Amino acid sequence: MAVELDNLHHMPTIKVAMTPFPFFVEIDAPIADARAMMREHEIHHLPVTEDGALVGVLSEREIRLLEVSRRGRGDLGSVRDACVRDVYVVDVDTPLDEVLEHLAESHVGSALVVKNAKLAGILTSGDVCRVLADLLQQRFPPPEDDTAA
């Protein structure tokens, strides 16, 4: 979804940049299942739930760290063994600049987005790059090709 720069008359909320209705994984799912889901859907972050409640996030980075720590021991265990529990969670109506500042200052790779305490979306660095590219392309469109006429 492209953000229309001309239509912005106030600070947009995280809704304009997040990926809505993200895939998620249950905390006791095997790491192998989570990794397969991430590869199938070409994603790098999975919100983690426990009995329907949002409890963390699993990223490719955490899986790689777990692999290194368990090198040669076979099974990687469950999502519980690798997910990050101290996650950044914001409401869908949070101003986008506030979220971006927090991500940059905290060196955090994603924000989990909730509405009425239920998972509504996720914002990752890929989402931020996409929105910034859209805004830059609208502000600085490529020059017209005079040779095509």
C-alpha positions in Angstrom: 0.0 0.0 0.0 1.6 3.2 -1.1 1.4 6.2 1.2 0.1 9.2 -0.7 2.3 12.1 0.3 -0.2 14.7 -1.0 -3.0 13.2 1.1 -1.1 13.5 4.4 -2.3 16.5 6.4 -1.2 15.2 9.8 1.2 12.6 11.3 0.1 9.2 10.1 -0.4 6.3 12.5 1.4 3.0 12.3 -1.5 1.7 10.3 -0.1 3.2 7.1 3.2 1.3 7.3 2.4 -2.0 9.1 1.8 -5.4 7.6 -1.8 -6.2 8.7 -2.9 -9.7 9.9 0.6 -11.1 10.2 1.3 -14.8 10.5 2.0 -15.9 14.0 3.2 -19.0 15.8 2.3 -20.7 19.1 5.0 -20.6 21.7 5.3 -24.4 22.0 5.5 -25.0 18.3 8.8 -26.6 17.1 11.4 -24.2 15.8 11.4 -26.3 12.6 7.7 -25.5 12.0 8.3 -21.8 12.6 11.3 -21.7 10.3 9.3 -23.5 7.6 6.4 -20.9 7.9 8.9 -18.0 7.7 10.5 -19.5 4.6 7.2 -20.3 2.9 5.9 -16.7 3.4 9.2 -15.0 3.0 9.1 -13.3 6.3 11.8 -12.7 9.0 9.6 -12.0 12.1 6.8 -14.1 13.6 4.7 -12.8 16.5 4.5 -15.5 19.2 1.3 -16.3 21.1 0.5 -18.5 24.1 -3.2 -19.5 24.6 -4.2 -16.7 22.2 -2.2 -14.0 24.1 0.7 -12.1 22.4 3.8 -13.0 24.3 6.8 -12.4 22.1 8.4 -12.4 18.7 10.7 -14.8 16.9 13.1 -13.7 14.2 15.6 -15.3 11.9 18.3 -13.8 14.1 17.1 -15.7 17.3 16.9 -18.9 15.3 20.5 -18.5 14.1 21.7 -17.8 17.6 19.9 -20.9 18.9 21.5 -23.0 16.2 25.0 -21.7 17.1 24.4 -22.4 20.8 23.1 -25.9 20.1 25.5 -26.8 17.3 25.7 -30.6 16.9 22.8 -31.4 19.4 20.2 -32.0 16.7 16.7 -30.7 17.5 16.4 -27.0 18.2 13.5 -27.3 20.5 10.4 -25.1 20.6 9.7 -21.4 19.8 9.8 -20.9 23.6 13.5 -21.6 23.6 14.3 -18.8 21.1 11.7 -16.1 21.1 12.2 -12.6 22.6 9.7 -11.9 25.3 10.5 -8.3 25.9 8.9 -6.9 22.7 7.8 -3.5 21.6 4.0 -3.5 21.4 2.0 -0.5 20.2 -1.6 0.4 19.5 -2.8 0.8 15.9 -3.4 4.5 16.5 0.2 5.3 17.7 1.8 8.0 15.6 4.3 6.6 13.1 7.1 9.0 14.0 6.8 7.9 17.7 7.2 4.2 16.7 10.1 4.9 14.3 12.0 6.9 16.9 11.6 4.1 19.4 12.8 1.5 16.9 15.8 3.5 16.0 16.8 4.5 19.6 16.2 1.0 21.0 17.8 -0.9 18.0 14.7 -3.0 17.8 13.8 -4.7 14.5 10.0 -4.9 14.8 7.0 -3.5 16.6 3.9 -5.7 17.2 0.7 -3.8 16.6 -2.4 -4.4 18.6 -6.0 -3.3 18.5 -8.1 -3.9 21.6 -5.2 -6.1 23.0 -5.4 -8.4 19.9 -2.6 -8.8 17.3 -3.5 -6.5 14.3 -0.2 -6.2 12.5 3.6 -6.0 12.6 6.0 -3.3 11.5 9.5 -4.4 10.5 12.4 -2.6 9.0 11.3 -3.9 5.6 7.9 -2.2 6.0 9.7 1.1 7.0 12.0 0.9 3.9 9.0 0.3 1.6 7.1 3.3 3.0 10.1 5.6 2.8 10.8 4.5 -0.8 7.1 5.2 -1.7 7.4 8.7 -0.2 10.7 9.5 -1.9 9.4 8.3 -5.3 6.3 10.6 -4.9 8.4 13.5 -3.8 11.2 13.0 -6.4 9.7 11.2 -9.4 12.1 10.0 -12.1 12.7 12.5 -14.9 10.5 12.2 -18.1 12.3 10.2 -20.8 12.5 12.7 -23.7 13.9 10.1 -26.1 10.7 8.0 -26.1 8.7 10.6 -28.1 
